[in-house]
Amino acid sequence: MVLRNPYDATLADYKRQMSGSHTGNLEKSNFENEIWRKFIDQHMHRWFGSAVWFPLFAEKSKIPMLIIYYEDMKENLVKEMRKVVDFYRDNFNIPLADAEHRLECLLKQEVKFHRKKTDLGDIWPEDKIPQLDKGIREMQAFYEHHKLPEMPDSYLKAPEKMPKLPSEHLQMTVVNSHAIKKVDDTVRKRTTFMQNGQKYVFTTADQFRVKTD
């Protein structure tokens, strides 16, 4: 699973949907409306749900899972892709021919397109930031508790205003009993299907949503 700064991911998806292109840009006026506020709520809801649900499902199902951060890939793509190669080799015994050579080729590839950045100023509603930063702090505590890769402080808009939470604080804050039940139900369905020789494919309907307010 690749995780990206939720603020950046939300903004990128909003630009894509509003402009109709993954390379498009918007004007500041596109963010001065109720559409943007609602989009923040919906997209962040999905981000928090996925960030918890997939690791928890993998843990309970005893399925190997790798989490890498988008920002680390931008910083050192070869290093992060080597983690992916090693993960598949170690957990699924998948031979990847010429993996090292292919990784070296990544270094030689030139990025031909760079989106022209538009200075939009401060587009994030002030009343949303404390709520979202609190959710990210809870995600950090959840990841620490489950020994998952550390979620960086750079994901917060105002880290100095939102103290770090101890990992002991997280279980009831981030994952409530309803959420656990949803994951347990999905794991049980998957186990039943596999025992019957069938393949269970879970959908977004199986996911729970983590409240950030």
C-alpha positions as CSV (number, residue, x, y, z in Angstrom):
1,M,0.0,0.0,0.0
2,V,1.3,3.5,-0.9
3,L,0.3,6.3,1.4
4,R,0.5,10.0,0.5
5,N,0.2,13.1,2.6
6,P,-3.6,13.3,3.0
7,Y,-3.6,17.0,2.3
8,D,-1.6,16.6,-0.9
9,A,-3.6,13.6,-2.0
10,T,-6.9,15.4,-1.5
11,L,-5.7,18.4,-3.4
12,A,-4.4,16.3,-6.3
13,D,-7.6,14.4,-6.6
14,Y,-9.7,17.6,-6.5
15,K,-7.6,19.1,-9.2
16,R,-8.0,16.0,-11.3
17,Q,-11.7,15.8,-10.9
18,M,-12.3,19.5,-11.4
19,S,-10.0,20.0,-14.4
20,G,-10.7,16.6,-16.0
21,S,-6.9,15.9,-16.2
22,H,-4.2,14.6,-13.9
23,T,-2.0,17.4,-15.1
24,G,-4.5,20.2,-14.8
25,N,-4.4,23.2,-12.6
26,L,-7.1,25.3,-11.0
27,E,-7.7,28.9,-9.9
28,K,-8.1,30.1,-6.4
29,S,-11.8,30.7,-7.0
30,N,-12.2,26.9,-7.4
31,F,-11.5,26.6,-3.7
32,E,-13.8,29.3,-2.5
33,N,-17.0,27.3,-2.4
34,E,-18.9,24.6,-0.6
35,I,-17.8,22.0,-3.2
36,W,-14.2,22.1,-2.0
37,R,-15.3,21.9,1.7
38,K,-17.5,18.8,1.0
39,F,-14.7,17.2,-1.1
40,I,-12.3,17.6,1.8
41,D,-14.7,15.7,4.1
42,Q,-15.4,12.9,1.6
43,H,-11.8,12.4,0.5
44,M,-10.3,12.6,4.0
45,H,-13.0,10.1,5.1
46,R,-11.8,7.6,2.5
47,W,-8.1,8.3,3.3
48,F,-8.4,7.6,7.0
49,G,-10.6,4.6,6.4
50,S,-8.1,3.0,4.0
51,A,-5.1,3.9,6.1
52,V,-6.5,1.8,9.0
53,W,-8.7,-0.8,7.3
54,F,-6.1,-2.4,5.0
55,P,-3.3,-2.9,7.6
56,L,-5.9,-4.2,10.1
57,F,-7.4,-6.6,7.6
58,A,-3.9,-7.8,6.6
59,E,-2.9,-8.3,10.3
60,K,-6.1,-10.2,11.2
61,S,-6.0,-12.3,7.9
62,K,-2.2,-13.0,8.4
63,I,-1.6,-11.6,4.9
64,P,1.9,-10.0,4.3
65,M,1.6,-6.3,3.6
66,L,4.1,-3.6,2.7
67,I,3.5,0.1,3.4
68,I,5.6,2.7,1.7
69,Y,5.2,6.4,1.6
70,Y,4.8,8.4,-1.6
71,E,7.1,11.1,-0.4
72,D,9.9,8.5,0.2
73,M,9.4,7.3,-3.4
74,K,9.9,10.8,-4.7
75,E,13.0,11.2,-2.5
76,N,14.6,7.8,-3.5
77,L,12.5,5.8,-6.0
78,V,15.1,3.0,-6.4
79,K,15.4,2.4,-2.6
80,E,11.6,2.2,-2.2
81,M,11.1,-0.1,-5.3
82,R,13.8,-2.4,-3.9
83,K,11.6,-2.8,-0.8
84,V,8.8,-3.8,-3.2
85,V,11.0,-6.3,-5.0
86,D,12.3,-7.8,-1.7
87,F,8.8,-8.0,-0.3
88,Y,7.5,-10.1,-3.3
89,R,10.6,-12.3,-3.2
90,D,10.4,-12.9,0.6
91,N,6.7,-13.4,1.0
92,F,5.4,-14.8,-2.3
93,N,8.5,-16.5,-3.7
94,I,8.0,-14.6,-6.9
95,P,11.2,-14.6,-9.0
96,L,11.8,-11.1,-10.5
97,A,14.2,-11.5,-13.4
98,D,16.8,-8.8,-13.8
99,A,15.3,-6.9,-10.9
100,E,18.5,-5.1,-10.0
101,H,19.1,-4.1,-13.7
102,R,15.6,-2.7,-13.9
103,L,16.0,-0.8,-10.7
104,E,19.2,0.8,-12.1
105,C,17.2,1.8,-15.2
106,L,14.9,3.8,-13.0
107,L,17.8,6.1,-12.2
108,K,18.4,6.8,-15.9
109,Q,14.9,7.6,-16.7
110,E,14.2,11.3,-17.2
111,V,11.0,12.8,-16.1
112,K,9.8,14.7,-19.1
113,F,6.7,16.4,-17.7
114,H,6.6,18.8,-14.8
115,R,3.3,20.4,-13.9
116,K,3.5,24.2,-13.8
117,K,2.7,25.1,-10.3
118,T,0.1,27.8,-9.5
119,D,0.4,29.7,-6.3
120,L,-3.1,29.2,-4.8
121,G,-2.2,30.7,-1.4
122,D,-4.0,29.2,1.6
123,I,-6.8,27.1,0.3
124,W,-7.5,25.0,3.4
125,P,-10.4,26.2,5.6
126,E,-9.1,27.1,9.1
127,D,-11.8,25.2,10.8
128,K,-10.9,21.9,9.0
129,I,-7.2,21.8,9.9
130,P,-7.4,21.0,13.7
131,Q,-9.9,18.2,13.0
132,L,-7.7,16.7,10.2
133,D,-4.5,17.1,12.1
134,K,-6.1,15.3,15.1
135,G,-7.0,12.4,12.8
136,I,-3.4,12.2,11.5
137,R,-2.0,12.2,15.1
138,E,-4.4,9.3,15.8
139,M,-3.1,7.5,12.7
140,Q,0.4,7.9,13.9
141,A,-0.4,6.4,17.2
142,F,-2.2,3.5,15.5
143,Y,0.8,2.8,13.2
144,E,3.1,2.9,16.2
145,H,1.0,0.5,18.2
146,H,0.8,-2.0,15.3
147,K,4.5,-1.6,14.5
148,L,3.8,-0.2,11.1
149,P,6.2,2.3,9.2
150,E,6.2,5.6,11.0
151,M,3.9,8.2,9.6
152,P,5.8,11.4,9.2
153,D,5.0,14.7,11.0
154,S,5.1,16.4,7.7
155,Y,1.6,15.1,7.1
156,L,0.3,17.6,9.6
157,K,-0.5,21.2,8.7
158,A,0.2,22.5,12.2
159,P,2.1,19.9,14.2
160,E,3.1,22.4,16.9
161,K,-0.6,22.8,17.8
162,M,-1.4,19.1,17.9
163,P,0.8,17.2,20.4
164,K,1.8,13.7,19.6
165,L,-0.4,11.0,21.1
166,P,1.1,8.1,23.1
167,S,0.4,4.7,21.3
168,E,-1.5,3.5,24.4
169,H,-4.1,6.2,23.7
170,L,-5.0,5.0,20.3
171,Q,-7.0,1.8,20.5
172,M,-10.3,3.2,21.6
173,T,-9.7,6.5,19.8
174,V,-8.9,5.2,16.4
175,V,-10.5,1.8,16.2
176,N,-13.8,1.4,17.9
177,S,-15.7,-1.8,18.5
178,H,-17.9,-1.3,15.3
179,A,-14.8,-1.0,13.2
180,I,-13.2,-4.1,14.6
181,K,-16.5,-6.0,14.0
182,K,-16.5,-4.9,10.4
183,V,-13.0,-6.2,9.8
184,D,-13.7,-9.4,11.7
185,D,-16.8,-10.0,9.5
186,T,-14.8,-9.5,6.3
187,V,-12.0,-11.9,7.6
188,R,-14.7,-14.5,8.4
189,K,-16.2,-14.2,4.9
190,R,-12.9,-14.5,3.3
191,T,-12.0,-17.6,5.4
192,T,-15.3,-19.3,4.6
193,F,-14.9,-18.7,0.8
194,M,-11.3,-20.0,0.9
195,Q,-12.4,-23.1,2.8
196,N,-14.9,-23.8,0.1
197,G,-12.3,-23.5,-2.6
198,Q,-13.5,-20.1,-3.7
199,K,-11.8,-16.7,-4.0
200,Y,-13.2,-13.9,-1.9
201,V,-12.7,-10.4,-3.3
202,F,-13.6,-7.7,-0.8
203,T,-15.0,-4.4,-1.9
204,T,-15.2,-0.9,-0.5
205,A,-18.5,-2.0,1.0
206,D,-16.5,-4.1,3.4
207,Q,-14.6,-1.1,4.7
208,F,-15.3,0.8,7.8
209,R,-14.9,4.5,8.0
210,V,-12.8,6.1,10.7
211,K,-14.3,9.2,12.3
212,T,-11.9,12.1,12.6
213,D,-14.1,14.5,14.6
